Structures are given as C-alpha cells and as structure tokens.
C-alpha cells in the first residue's frame, strides 16, 4: 500500500490483495476490486486509443454512478487529468469549465448531450465525447467524435502514458459563488499524501469499512475516498443517488457503519433527522462510524448536538 505512488495504482493493489472484495456499489450495480480494476484498465486503454495524450483533460459530466468513478480512475491510468463537473450546472457553465481547462474528452450521458450540443460547438479543444449509452435522437457535433462507453470497455489492452507522482491528476472547480468557477490543480502526490494523513490524524480504516458518497462527486469531498481505497474498503453510492438522511441511516444499518464527508448543512440535516425520528445514540453508532465535515465552519451548538447523538 505504502509503495503505491499514483492514484489509479491503489485499485490495482487492492485487486491483487483481495480481488473478490466489494469495491463499489451504485444502485443495482456492484463491482469487486478485480472487476473495478478491469473496467478502469479497459476505459483507460480506450481513451489512449482515441488519442488522449499525456496530461490532457477529461471532463466528466455525470451524476453519481459507476461510470463516474471508473472514468476518473481511467483518466488517471491513461496518463490524463480528470475534471469532474457538477451535474447540476447549466450548459453555459459546463462550457466555461471545458473551455477553461481545454478539455479534449467529455464523458457524459445520452440524456445530457443534447442539452450541451450548442455549448460544445464553442469548445474548440474538444475532440471526443464518450456516452454511457446510445443516443435516442441525433446530435450535430461536426468537429467532435462520439464514442460509446461499451466500445471502450471492449478496447484491446493498451498501456497508458508514463506519469510520476508530481504530475497533475485532477482539476477541481470551485462553486463560482463569488465569480466564475476557478480550477484547482491537484497532483497524484497531493491526494496520496492526504490519504496517508487521514490514516495518521483522523481515523483507522479496515477492509470491511464502507464510505458513502453523500456529497457530489465533483466536490473536493471526493478525495476522502482515497484512504478507503488504500485499505481496500467498500465505496457506496446511496440508492437514491442524492442525500436523504433516512436512507443513509438505513444504509448504515444494512451494510455496517458508514464513513462520509459532509458539508455542515448535511451534518445538521442528519442531526435534525435523528432528533425528530428519536433515533438513539446506540443506533446512530450502528449507522455511522466517522463523519468528516468541511467547506464551511459549523456553529458550536450544532457540533455539540452532533456529538450527543
């Protein structure tokens, strides 16, 4: 684990240690570490086959789903840079991000592409769109190739471009609440160091643990999945794909205590639900192991309420 220096290598290392261990669950889809590693390798090979060069950007405009996770690690394995785009953004906002980072590839769904078509015509660096499923109606993108996710999964093996730990891994965009979103560049070393720091300063994680994706995958909160990859733990997208306190409490009871990252508003809603539903501290402990909050300060009173349940 500690000899691993690149993000995507974490999945391969966990697959070698425990290939059949559950890695990712989203809706009715569940992948073992071996299956996740295989999908990441295939999509990475497909990206290289489509012409993705070292360090080029791969925009990911999807909701919480298996393909969102696979695409992020595949872009890294191919030697590119993944750029997660908040799925609630409007087309012109998506276009700004893709132009700002000079994205070469966009991975999105057939439902989202028609809404983006006019905007993508002005993204002059974009060369390929990869769709998670077939289009139901044609979309005119004369300067951009359109490929299918299923075809990339069937791509022949191909090595990714060589990268080192100081190479850029991802660009995470700010919310743009005080202006246009700005990209924050993150290297492999940044995330790997954060993961090790989590083990040292925040929590101990075992292979039987589960982290739930409560926050958007486009948010910096996604980096808190890294320590769980290091431990070979399970990653889970809540069944609804959104944030539902009752669903998360039930999910924790079903699969074991959850770890998660949450903004203060999410923590407050969890506490509100626990108090309104008269959930005992013992049951809370069965549902949640560790909650890391950030992105904004929390009122002391809300922290005290959270610590009481």
Secondary structure as GFF3:
##gff-version 3
##sequence-region A 1 309
A	DSSP	alpha_helix	9	17	.	.	.	ID=ss1
A	DSSP	beta_strand	22	26	.	.	.	ID=ss2
A	DSSP	beta_strand	29	32	.	.	.	ID=ss3
A	DSSP	alpha_helix	33	49	.	.	.	ID=ss4
A	DSSP	beta_strand	57	61	.	.	.	ID=ss5
A	DSSP	alpha_helix	66	78	.	.	.	ID=ss6
A	DSSP	beta_strand	81	84	.	.	.	ID=ss7
A	DSSP	alpha_helix	91	100	.	.	.	ID=ss8
A	DSSP	beta_strand	105	108	.	.	.	ID=ss9
A	DSSP	alpha_helix	110	120	.	.	.	ID=ss10
A	DSSP	beta_strand	128	131	.	.	.	ID=ss11
A	DSSP	beta_strand	145	148	.	.	.	ID=ss12
A	DSSP	alpha_helix	149	153	.	.	.	ID=ss13
A	DSSP	beta_strand	168	173	.	.	.	ID=ss14
A	DSSP	beta_strand	183	187	.	.	.	ID=ss15
A	DSSP	alpha_helix	188	201	.	.	.	ID=ss16
A	DSSP	beta_strand	210	212	.	.	.	ID=ss17
A	DSSP	three_ten_helix	220	225	.	.	.	ID=ss18
A	DSSP	alpha_helix	226	231	.	.	.	ID=ss19
A	DSSP	beta_strand	234	237	.	.	.	ID=ss20
A	DSSP	alpha_helix	245	255	.	.	.	ID=ss21
A	DSSP	beta_strand	258	262	.	.	.	ID=ss22
A	DSSP	alpha_helix	264	276	.	.	.	ID=ss23
A	DSSP	alpha_helix	281	287	.	.	.	ID=ss24
A	DSSP	beta_strand	288	293	.	.	.	ID=ss25
A	DSSP	alpha_helix	300	308	.	.	.	ID=ss26
###
